[in-house]
Amino acid sequence: MPPCLRGESSEIEPGHSVAPRIVQHFTLDSQPTSSSAQFVGPLDSETLAGSHLSSLVPRLSQWLVDTTSCTLSAAEQIVTYVAAQQAAIGLVPTQDRVIFERFFDETGGMQLVVHAPFGARINRAWGLAMRKRFCRSFDFELQATADDDGFILSLGPQHSFPIESLFPMLRADNVQNLLEQAILAVPMFQLRWRWNATRALLVARQRNGKKVPPALQRFRSDDLLTAVFPRLTGCQENITGDHILPDHPLVEQTMYDCLNEALDIEGVLELLARVERGEIQFIARDTREPSPFSYELLNANPYAFLDGGEAQERRARAVQTRRSLSVNDVRDLGHLNPEAIEQVMAESQPVVRNADELHDVLLSRIVLPVGQTILSVLQAETRLTGSAKLDAERHFASQELSNEEIPCRIGAGRIAYPTDEWQPLFEELRDSGRAAEITLPNSQPAWVATERWPATRLVYKQAVCSPTLQVPSTVRQDWEEIEALVATIRGYVEFSGPVTASEIAAEMGLGESAVFACLEAIEGEGTVLRGRFRPDRKVVNPVCSSPPPIEWCHRRLLSRIHRLTVAGLRREIEPVDVPVFMRFLTRHQMLWPESRRSGSNAVYDVITQLQGLDIAAAAWETDILPLRVAEYKREWLDELSLTGEVTWGRLYPPARDPEKVRPNASLTRVAPVSICLREDLPWLLATAAETPIEALGSQAQEVVQILGQRGAVFATDLLQWCRMLPSQLDDVLGELVTRGWVTSDGFSGLRSLIRDGDRGDGHSSGRGPKVVRHRRNSSVGRWTLWREDPSAISRQLSASRVSSSLAPAFDSDLQTAPHSGERAGVRGPEILPRSSTLTSSPGGKGEPELLCSGPQSSTLNSQPSPTEQWAWQLLRRWGVVFRDLLNREPGAPRWWELLQVYRKLEARGEIRGGRFVSGVAGEQYALGDTIRELRQLKEQPGSGELLVISASDPLNLIGILGSDPRVPSLASNRIALFNGTPVGYFQGDVQLLPTCPKSLAPYISAQLRSGKTMAVAIPKASPAKPLIPDPPPAKKTGPPRQ
């Protein structure tokens, strides 16, 4: 009964005249064969037909849609993925072109990826055979992984060889024997042996009507294998040579199944035959980071492993990959940045400060040529300029060199051995018999340590040292000629960076062939790597267009060059000084005219950035918003308030003793008030404490009771229900606003109360009651509670995502604090507003609330914790966050709580940590855009940027950043900054700081005294013209009254 395959099912049909036999096991392998992998080829060939893939994406995407019936979005992603691979290494692997790619990992080792789209069965066989061939050549077992598109071998730090040496390792005449030996050492053979043993009924699956446990089946199959193939299960330490397969049907069948079912030996033989015929091309590529096609292999699942290693132990997992792939990001991965090469070469140079350090250099170098720079030949076309020279200078500064020594190390745009500076140190060594000078065959002088003179005499047989050296027997070492020559070249490449054999021969006075042989010997040790590393090298023979010569580089230096190039030479931004940071904040918070916008959307953006800060009530529309919004109009803020997008109130009322505080505390212009987004109110109130209701006057408590029972109420209704005079109601509402208990629909309610306060005795008999009543009824709007019942908060807090570090404090406060309804004799449920559904409200300390209508429990469960919300808010407000800024943040969580969030965000890659502002202690965190803006501002020094702000402005960081005296955050005080530096302030009188330019002192004094806020650029003054034209008149005529 031969098997018959129909579609995806296997059926058994009667054989009629066919003799009975055991049915051969037939399976459908889920991994594609070479025939199924041929589909990848046409796409790759089509992609490579054009030189600019961006113009081919639409056409190729449509071709995929027509061919495979996939969606257009999926087709565009596929084509973009292939385009990124071509941009990375210049070509795409096909079934006629196999790419061998090699790059460094984070452990110092290297990953060798073979891009071969031949299917998993061929690639697994090829990878196992290559792994076994490598083991026999280098006596080292490698980790290997294979999938449909290629395989990967994880090389260690001790493996150094040209990629081209791997091409002839496997041939059609040796691959099957290597593959058979490799199969015997992997679990694949054991699994199929057990299957064949049970299928042949040599190992019973059932006995006495019961199923035999799998463990017993495995033990019995292993015992059977030991009886049939004892050489395989015996101690491998006593076995040399290949395993000879015994002439046993089960062993032959198992090996056949492994070669032809799990793997595809026929496909591998055909592949290598095509390689020998020249139909398949092998191409080698050294890249600074993995190409896009390598990501799949680097992150492969355990089923793709060719060895028995665990996923946690894979060297391939130590490779950092990009978070996103685009053609521009991965373009030309084989290119090493010249500045990275120069920087590493500068950092690798020895530091000599005394005779002992010079002696150490001579011991390492064996022979040190002097009289010319060490890199005069290497850097004939490359010079250290710009950032590379600064990096070299910083490196030498980190070595504690004096200012006089650094110029000796960096000269004429290249790194030089300062022989003039070292000459006294060498003479000290020479006088003590520890060193001598010789002349090389190229007539160049060189220095040699006494201990290395025997090796030098073998390399330079005609060399004569002056003075004559006598090597003591205690330090004398016997050298062989080859060993001495290799040690000399090894000492050279430790400090040289990328260099060719001809360059070494020219500087050291040796033969090029001898130098090349020594470099190959050092490569076998795993110390150096060969390649073409300097992209700026000129072609040796422009007429014949021959490629640049092979370069050699020490593995340690090349790894550092790769790391710098992978980072794109994006060195961590050097900390900017405080004036640059202040200039950044001027633009970040939209105070600078070029960054301002107009309209209600601009007001919304400003409020989004400044929410969470309590600022003097009158300063919002006189000093804060007009300075950040072009042509500010009150109607824009009213529009946002009446549509429910923003709300206002006092977030952080001061703690007061009810027995010592006057109940009716009136609202003044300088009373702090916050404007925030209504949707963000819950987490803003999570850390805000309310004023106890006992601290309120009896009339204020009555108003709270009415608002709690009836919800939002107009002022005229409050007058009727409370039976108060209009002036009394103004005082009560002012007290509740000051204590952080009430708010109104629009900002006009606050304006009305402030206006009454400005008029002094607003409820005196001299005032016309009709005027007051008309003003109040037409502009105030409805009043509602700003804070709600703490018992409701307690219920909602258990469902919200509050950080675990804060939850115990919240719970303890809720348990000890009485409900607001109990304080005044009002029942808790009766104070809930009827017009809105309360989801949480502040009680005791730090519980969130929502003032919007509708159930919000599901929304709260999906929201971040208040601490995380605050962390993002501080980043939006300041750009760079550090501990000192919390002095301006009374409602922010504690710094250690924020650090936990920032460290988590940094680990995700959402923000960056580092040192961004100098003169500030502790950890700092910033967004990527902020770092770029800081770098741009640092490169563009300020030119006459004058900023005059109110002391209540959030930018009042004087005394927080720097050593200047603190200026109280009063609305009447003014602060002047010139190019980000504080130059003066107004606090009762004008005080100019020593940093104030003398030519601008009169003008700055006048602006501070006038009380205007402004942000202008002062042009350069000329003798015949006034210093600066007067700025446009401000709406404000003087400092705000308190």
Steps between C-alpha positions, in 0.01 A plus 500: 500500500711789377424843645322746279533872572200708403514865594577513872371148587669161479289199396584125485374314194507121439805386308323198342797322342757677719658280769413591860760708687530743790347832405768766468442796727397801296457850639439845367787716624376844599833650398522597132736329260708666234210480254268689732774754572531584131216746541737739676731514200281691250431774752867546573597502135224747423611719787860505383398598150477868598760721661258710708263281698287792617370543148434125466300453819157576343561276198643210699225529760234476232682202347487323835131576538425358157720194553418399855164674563637662816394843614671809368619596849669163549657520155645844571651374825661207321651715227623757750659220702689375195596856406649553846713188457632622167575843648686336790752284309444600139328183383239239590564124531340284236525135396785600272682717752581408861625769739732432793456785748709555815462757779597550865274424793497658845727233653791571267427196286365497147194358329528341157170503312465310172207642301377207289130486401496125434252385765544369852589139406794601284613774734488274804709238320743764374527658846564166675768403248666842526491479880669159494758619245577801714535278806758285328693799368502719815426238772205704627129423512290792376143594573297483180149591389326440168169592343348543155724790400843397625700396802720666758822395674598674824875561506698571813755775568783259415383436143658719234508401135403646163145422401622376164678212673158348579396470135695181412440328835211290371503312171274247341745220579529563875170651609307173548763344727521821706123519523469139614755558775319819603161326512628238744573770758166684492160395646360447150658155471376388843143605427479319169672195643228467764234540233648229279554269798134523606381481139703181451335358815837464671383729776145435614260792536238292680528201730216297649248742357663800664712772349868489588615827661705718262794501739520120489477505121789747490712291735443182300572670169827638645595152617426368152718771346784406737474139388495593133735805500717485816758739354241780494376463858840425650742752651604732221833581666627154409394528136703662223404546140162472336216282615453208261132419455426135580340284236160487666164570331373723782815713501493529122130588501549761775787666315300491179205667671723770646669572168191493282205591723628735768769627263547506125833345413417488131431871500829573676696288252333677209570837663872431542519360149357825367756691704783295348357564152492873570123530485478628859713789618629541855543861620666610826388806696634647826241733651494719807161363609261227385310556179118479502494141371715395799242600759293188442795271574625700796159475668411150387297270723652186657365271226750662261805419714739245352662426836357424842562841657235692688352824366646696793851380414497598132777736394271623226275656764790729600466700178318830521261564215313806385147558619385590150623440149502758227707542188669814628579359844686191381665642190855373435562290812846407371616859536710588805499864599847658448454711812441185704823351364692815583353521849589139583851546362541810714378321811726198438824697510719442807528759776852565624562721802817352645784266410323190629200559272733549202671173590161324500432633151836370377426157648169486312625640171830302487627766258381861513593708192567865583571808296156493335143461610372152547206572272678708237458219247165374630336839500649643181153598381314511831531774759357538845270797478194629672329262738763226460773737614286611794439137594873433492566803715235385748655154507838635590342735751337198665850355537586792730739661253597857559402777263856508371501127420175494300624716209799268470264207448286675238698676234469587133160332491639153578611298800874521557739342740645811669860385479616843615304455820601136531868559427593583863311192614681285246835642604418406856432144387811492287721628782365232730557226239129429447476613134710578194466649152545311171479591132251314282573391142304803374748725686241588760601503868309286745495437873530155652461379859784294643273201558396505132848531349536123432174503301600817315837350401319205339266728302768751397816298466711799396375726780754647740385648827650803663611460771571127506244317709570219742181309572499368856441130531204559733298672226652336194258312275595271216319574176458324171522708185139447395376557854693827526370626165139417589536670840635814332207520260258419779631790707457729201136417426397543865524878455472559125136450410415392141826457308624311195797268485685738268461787745639291785790385284582858393508634856669205666756437224387142438399297197134518404467124451645431844265754657202345321593153625529630855159666476347172388659326797360764735162462331509131585539598866178702476680830568453683170240505225543574133272706279461841340417731786595851388239618250699811410801310365582575140526233236853378466492483119235737362570390141417137567242588770645233727338471843675642807750267667409278791521675836569350839370625833526380857179331605468715812530824304272382219230406751513851646487651152190295424332608824563867425380461143188309605414793724539720196758708687210635702712565798311560819423868491738696715321679780395849398534782744204655679464801261459264203241301694313820582503599133361159420221543755418839349426327171364179648239689705423727204616831651726584207308681222604247235344213697169669583170411338159660507145386561324276747715205394809690613334569837418130529864405432627744762258367760600144414860592572443704816225299668582389850644838604319746727572850366371836622145541373556843345828395339338242272349759266755776551840329511471129411264451206568832317873424502443154347204558267521754220230768525337327794125549545291409805235346279735214414532393862125542553434282197713217642340537842138504384550201270632299793852449365674687782411584856652714772537491875755487775682168509720551804336713769723570800455298815325713764388449857121556521534650850762758402387606152241764427205320334416752231832522313437716195634423153782727379673546168804307619307195620648197319270336248561219253352456152505142376335261259181356644594149386829520694343623823487155671875440505575866571290476816656165591779674693306813601369536856172681567418753770297342783142613492533604864736776387218661298257755635141407573374678189763326286395164642140580413597576140696172482191314623278660235749434220534142616124447497406689183817485284592798283307810611483857372602780735147645500361168624761489774389847612141380539576167668768631736319827569823700471583845374690510168808630678481217751473243225808649332695460822378142548585399143839668533564303817402171333720574199791585729447175694476299176136394539308651205540596136272647234411412143708777349802703596277808517389398850857537624537830316187630672629413846842648428340817364299536820816457700675771298220747576567466868178511700288358221188463713504847658192714496662731243474231234184483292341161561357494151845523343639218711197278437515555124870423486470186707199348324639555151857381541551262791322184378430195711698396807577141594717307743866469405549213748253225584423245769815312614300181560428481127870534431576211730269275301644600165861501611497122547415457130742756362861437413687673779863415554564245769736733684228762546204272574586430868521871572166558330329223688627617837387855432154386396460290809592782737342797323127561561267551209425852396129435543553403863698813587210741445220268591416432137446141393746373245258377231306829504795715391553315172414723203197385313616629164809283482607154601784507746767240431759610749561798719777619725493391856766546757803506272557418142195329359394566140159631396306547181255785446370373168173318459457129450662191648878503491604183677615330182689809394680522831609139479671565166670824601860528621570567864505861625876479548549401136266776386699750704825369352378569147357837603837613634664392176246701301556806717879500537637281223778391736400385849728492804452526871558876541199577280268346760550818703254656251263201516305495829263228382747263335576161657823452686817467295566138588152409376559682173838329460331160491280613213780674310730201526225276366435738210872516425518121493216501246688750286228764529724757670872546551698532819833673533665832576335775299532813718824581679507626855205277596545203728326166471344307216350681201246377247392651169320427177691441179365818339613701800857374464510602136367846580755544777778403259376751244475781754848424628639539149305827456601738779244756604514841334325762710205296634336708774218347702310673780257274686288511812644333807186285511590358157614135504825615339597669825789264568733766634656369818404143404740471207809697590621693801292816456262600782146367490226737387162435668234376259281809535310639207638849563866391475682494168806309375717587199706243309746584224602206279368268769702656783326690783614863485260670742171492684238730651405437862381831640786656307723412205798278580754441222726197517872503409417309183301795359674665198590856583369631168157348568474586869286819455263333260458184713444711812227697324325185382512341845363815661217529247362159594468383138569146390678465168714274281699690236823463307731800548687591180862600509525865593695749296651824636273718289176319580312429821574174674160337436160614382221499753303173503134504405281632780362233730146487622620517857586848628678411820575229750197314629368608834495259789 
